[in-house]
Amino acid sequence: MTYLTTLASPLGPLSLASDGERILGLWLEGQKYFAAGLEAETGERPDLPVFRQAAAWLDAYFEKRVLPPPPPLAPRGSEFRQRVWTLLLEIPFGETTTYGALTTRLKAAGVPASPQAVGGAVGHNPISILIPCHRVVGANGSLTGYAGGVEKKRFLLELEGADLTGLYVPKKGTAL
């Protein structure tokens, strides 16, 4: 059984999924691959402790307070995607990396990878914000490839105080 809830955020409604103990998904409204891989049988359970823990973390994140421990995460995906998502968790708050840099790290660990494969794994990250896929930028410094939308990616990076100097940042309202 998969449990669901919705939380309000500065980015609009956030949909969360859990197995009762761990977060399986966190999607922004309109995000690509919304609820991909979840069981068909679901139920609303906003009172789950893991949802309360996720809400506390997200509240602190959006209010720029000290972050409490994140809730336990259990994204579902292939072994390759799991490895990429683990690397995403290592990107420090307020910093960015590139798809190419992630590819280089995977190859150094003996994992065959290409920037395109890494981009696919990043784009299919089922737990937005908590697994910070928004911290990955293109090799040319562009804010591309965010399943939640480039405008939301920019919002999150600005919230974190990331140095966007030298990055191509589309003007607000610019569609890519």
Secondary structure, 3 states (H helix, E strand, C coil): CEEEEEECCCCCCEEEEECCCCEEEEEECCCCCCCCCCCCCEEECCCCHHHHHHHHHHHHHHCCCCCCCCCCECCCCCHHHHHHHHHHHCCCCCCCEEHHHHHHHHHHCCCCCCHHHHHHHHHCCCECCCCCHHHEECCCCECCCCCCCHHHHHHHHHHCCCCCCCCECCCCCCCC
